[in-house]
Amino acid sequence: MNKPSYIEKVKTPLGLIVFGTLMLEAFLGAAMLNIEEKRFELILIMVGFVFLMVIISLFVSWVKPEVLKGERYSAPQNHNEQELLDQIQSLNEALKKEKEASESLRKENSLLQSKTSPESKKEIENQIINHCSTTFSSTFEELCKKMGINDSTSDQGKQVSVVLGAMKADGLINDRLILRN
């Protein structure tokens, strides 16, 4: 028959506080059996010690709760500084490429707008309104085909894209190519 080893069961500071309290209570209880005249004072000492241990436990759990579980606070591990600098560099390069692509598209858009006369813009807008009000086109490519433009990436397709973008910005049409009233 194996005897339980109470010392081995104590693995956390809270367990140590409980074990110490139990040991002191047992000692004072045994002393209380032999000392008749001081029994009331020993009971008060036992109760006072229990309250003292509860107050200490509450204070520790308020200040450093991880201590009661036997854990130590460890700061998050920092990544290698060079690794972080490399990531920053690659993000800066990607941002630069995106800015260049955005600038290129902006220039292409302004060039297309300058090539398209106001009369042809109005004509394209009327065609878009006509096609969107009579039939459902869910994509830009479908709309271009219905307008007789086989290649949506051609100059004509790009002009339709510019006018369509302006119509979306003005709130005349939504992203699903449905007219708004």
C-alpha positions as CSV (number, residue, x, y, z in Angstrom):
1,M,0.0,0.0,0.0
2,N,1.5,3.3,-1.1
3,K,1.2,6.3,1.2
4,P,0.3,9.5,-0.5
5,S,3.2,11.9,-0.5
6,Y,1.6,15.3,0.3
7,I,4.9,17.1,-0.3
8,E,5.0,15.9,-3.9
9,K,1.4,17.1,-4.5
10,V,2.4,20.7,-3.7
11,K,3.4,22.1,-7.1
12,T,2.2,25.7,-7.0
13,P,2.6,28.6,-4.5
14,L,-1.1,28.4,-3.8
15,G,-0.8,24.7,-2.9
16,L,2.1,25.6,-0.6
17,I,-0.1,28.2,1.2
18,V,-2.9,25.7,1.6
19,F,-0.5,22.9,2.8
20,G,1.2,25.3,5.3
21,T,-2.2,26.4,6.6
22,L,-3.3,22.8,7.1
23,M,-0.1,21.8,8.8
24,L,-0.4,24.8,11.2
25,E,-4.1,24.0,11.9
26,A,-3.2,20.4,12.7
27,F,-0.4,21.5,15.0
28,L,-2.7,24.0,16.8
29,G,-5.5,21.4,16.9
30,A,-3.2,18.9,18.6
31,A,-2.0,21.6,21.1
32,M,-5.6,22.5,21.8
33,L,-6.3,18.9,22.9
34,N,-3.6,19.1,25.6
35,I,-4.0,22.7,26.8
36,E,-7.5,23.1,28.2
37,E,-7.1,26.6,29.7
38,K,-6.0,28.3,26.4
39,R,-8.4,26.6,24.1
40,F,-10.3,29.7,23.1
41,E,-7.1,31.6,22.3
42,L,-5.9,28.8,20.1
43,I,-9.2,28.7,18.2
44,L,-8.8,32.4,17.7
45,I,-5.3,32.0,16.4
46,M,-6.4,29.2,14.0
47,V,-9.2,31.3,12.6
48,G,-7.0,34.4,12.4
49,F,-4.3,32.5,10.6
50,V,-6.9,31.2,8.0
51,F,-8.1,34.7,7.4
52,L,-4.5,35.9,7.1
53,M,-3.7,33.3,4.5
54,V,-6.9,34.2,2.6
55,I,-5.9,37.9,2.6
56,I,-2.4,37.1,1.5
57,S,-3.7,34.8,-1.3
58,L,-6.1,37.5,-2.5
59,F,-3.4,40.2,-2.5
60,V,-1.0,37.9,-4.5
61,S,-3.8,37.0,-6.9
62,W,-4.6,40.7,-7.4
63,V,-1.0,41.8,-7.9
64,K,0.5,38.8,-9.8
65,P,-2.2,36.2,-10.6
66,E,0.2,34.0,-12.6
67,V,2.3,33.4,-9.5
68,L,-0.5,31.4,-7.9
69,K,-0.5,28.9,-10.8
70,G,3.3,28.6,-10.6
71,E,4.0,30.4,-13.9
72,R,6.5,33.0,-14.5
73,Y,5.9,36.0,-16.7
74,S,8.0,36.0,-19.8
75,A,8.1,38.8,-22.3
76,P,7.2,37.9,-25.9
77,Q,10.2,36.8,-27.9
78,N,11.5,39.4,-30.3
79,H,12.2,38.3,-33.9
80,N,15.6,38.6,-35.3
81,E,16.2,42.3,-36.0
82,Q,17.5,41.5,-39.5
83,E,14.5,39.4,-40.3
84,L,12.2,42.4,-39.4
85,L,14.3,44.8,-41.5
86,D,14.1,42.5,-44.5
87,Q,10.3,42.3,-44.1
88,I,10.1,46.1,-43.9
89,Q,12.2,46.4,-47.0
90,S,10.1,43.9,-49.0
91,L,6.9,45.7,-47.9
92,N,8.4,49.1,-49.0
93,E,9.3,47.6,-52.4
94,A,5.8,46.2,-52.8
95,L,4.3,49.5,-51.8
96,K,6.5,51.3,-54.4
97,K,5.4,48.9,-57.1
98,E,1.8,49.4,-56.2
99,K,2.2,53.2,-56.3
100,E,3.8,53.0,-59.7
101,A,1.0,50.7,-61.0
102,S,-1.6,53.1,-59.6
103,E,0.1,56.1,-61.2
104,S,0.3,54.3,-64.5
105,L,-3.4,53.5,-64.4
106,R,-4.2,57.1,-63.4
107,K,-2.3,58.4,-66.4
108,E,-3.9,55.9,-68.7
109,N,-7.3,56.8,-67.4
110,S,-6.7,60.5,-67.9
111,L,-5.4,59.9,-71.4
112,L,-8.5,57.9,-72.2
113,Q,-10.7,60.7,-70.8
114,S,-8.9,63.3,-72.9
115,K,-9.3,61.1,-76.0
116,T,-13.0,60.7,-75.4
117,S,-15.0,63.7,-76.4
118,P,-18.0,64.8,-74.3
119,E,-20.4,63.9,-77.1
120,S,-19.0,60.4,-77.4
121,K,-19.0,60.1,-73.6
122,K,-22.7,61.0,-73.6
123,E,-23.3,58.5,-76.5
124,I,-21.6,55.7,-74.6
125,E,-23.5,56.6,-71.4
126,N,-26.8,56.4,-73.3
127,Q,-25.8,53.1,-74.8
128,I,-25.0,51.7,-71.3
129,I,-28.3,53.0,-69.9
130,N,-30.2,51.5,-72.8
131,H,-28.5,48.1,-72.5
132,C,-28.8,48.0,-68.7
133,S,-32.4,49.0,-68.7
134,T,-33.5,46.5,-71.3
135,T,-31.3,43.4,-70.5
136,F,-29.4,42.2,-67.5
137,S,-25.6,42.3,-67.8
138,S,-23.8,41.0,-64.7
139,T,-20.2,41.8,-65.9
140,F,-18.4,44.5,-67.8
141,E,-17.4,42.0,-70.5
142,E,-21.1,41.0,-71.1
143,L,-22.0,44.7,-71.4
144,C,-19.2,45.3,-73.9
145,K,-20.4,42.3,-76.1
146,K,-23.9,43.6,-76.0
147,M,-22.6,47.0,-77.2
148,G,-20.8,45.3,-80.1
149,I,-17.3,45.5,-78.5
150,N,-15.7,42.0,-78.7
151,D,-12.5,42.9,-76.9
152,S,-13.1,44.7,-73.6
153,T,-9.4,45.6,-73.3
154,S,-9.4,47.5,-76.7
155,D,-9.5,51.3,-76.8
156,Q,-13.3,51.2,-77.2
157,G,-13.6,48.9,-74.2
158,K,-11.4,51.2,-72.2
159,Q,-13.6,54.2,-73.1
160,V,-16.7,52.3,-72.0
161,S,-14.9,51.4,-68.8
162,V,-14.1,55.1,-68.1
163,V,-17.7,56.2,-68.8
164,L,-19.0,53.3,-66.7
165,G,-16.7,54.3,-63.8
166,A,-17.9,57.8,-64.0
167,M,-21.5,56.6,-63.9
168,K,-20.8,54.5,-60.8
169,A,-19.1,57.4,-59.2
170,D,-22.1,59.6,-59.9
171,G,-24.4,57.0,-58.5
172,L,-26.3,56.3,-61.8
173,I,-25.4,52.6,-61.8
174,N,-24.2,50.2,-59.2
175,D,-21.4,47.6,-59.2
176,R,-23.7,44.9,-60.6
177,L,-24.6,47.2,-63.6
178,I,-28.1,47.8,-62.4
179,L,-29.5,51.3,-63.0
180,R,-30.4,53.3,-59.9
181,N,-33.5,55.5,-60.0
